[in-house]
Amino acid sequence: MDWIAETVRNFHRLYYERGIHAGHGRGLHADTYYRGVETHKCPFDLWIFQEILHEVRPALVIELGTYLGGTTLFLAHQVELFGYGAVISIDCRELPRPVHPKIQYILGATQSADVQQQVQRLAATAAGPVLVIHDADHHYSECLADLEAYAGFVTPGSYLIVEDTNVNGHPVLVDWGQGPWEAAEKFLAANPDFSRDLSREKFMLTYNPGGYLRKAGSVARHSES
């Protein structure tokens, strides 16, 4: 099996680091779009996202880190198919982003008390599961602080998805330093109600290795009232 792992690792690095933008320090992932908007995602992970969304049927998706909003729009279109639910996306930068009735953008830092209070108010009105996706600051301390602050919003049976656990040599950007992978490790050690769902890595190439964290329990379905 070692040759399989090595093949996946090499292809992961090739996919991430090469492509038409590679000369500018941007790999093929930076040339991936959803409805014309940059997503900076591996398409395999977007497919996994829609599988999780279909299974959990979240009333609310909390996205930490928006950038240009390609993934946000993808999430909104998935939620729209359910006929209920919403996406809130938080970012400290004000940039042109897609407009959609299922999306509410919050401008500010994820660790801001005001931002967290806004999220708390919105989550309190969610009549069903809540799912959190972390794609904000990828440095260890900031990522860990976000995981600790927002994990409480995740409902039983739903997910806290930690993106870009592939940096710091897992297997890309070997000089990054501690990041989401190490933050997830620390978080899991202190939060036994969360565990890695390795079944979400079935396509082998994922930007989020060990980052699909499922909360113990059964999903409480959306209220149709």
C-alpha positions, 0 to 999 in steps of 0.5 A: 500500500506504500506505493498507493500513498506515495502516488497520491502524495505526488499527485496531490503536490503536482495538482496543488503546485502546478498548472497555468499559474504555477509560475506566479506561485499559484497551482492548479487549485487557483485555476478552479472556478464555480460559476465563474468565481474562484474557489481555490478548492479541489473538486473532489472536496466540493463533491464531498461537501455536497454529499455531506450537505445532502446527508445532514440537510443543515438549516445553517452553514457557517463558513469561516473565510469567504475570499471571493465567494466561489465556495459560498455560492456553491454552498448556497446552491446546494442549500437552495435545493432543500427549500430551506436553510441559509449560509452565513460567511465571515471574512475580514476583507470587503471584496466583490462577491456573489449575491444570492438570497441564501447567503448572508455575509458578515464583515469582520474577524472570526474572533471578534466578539461582535461577529460571534454574537451575530453568529450566535443570534443566527444559529439560535433561530436555525430550525435544524442541523448546523454545519461549520466550515473553517477556511479562515486564517490557516496559522495554527493559533488562529485556526485553533482559536476558531475551532474552539470558538465555533465548534459549539455551533455544530449540532450532533451528527453534523460536521466541523470541516477544517480545510487546508490541513494539507499545508505544512508538508501534509503534503504541500507548502512544507515551509508553512509552519504549524497550521490547520492539521496541527490545530485539528490534532490539538482540538480533537485531543480536547474534544472527544465528541468530535472524531475524524470521518476518514470515509470522506477521503474516499477519493484519496486526493483531498485538501482536507486530510484528517479535517472532516470532523464529525460530532457524535450523535444523530442528526436532528432533521429540519423542522417543517413548521 
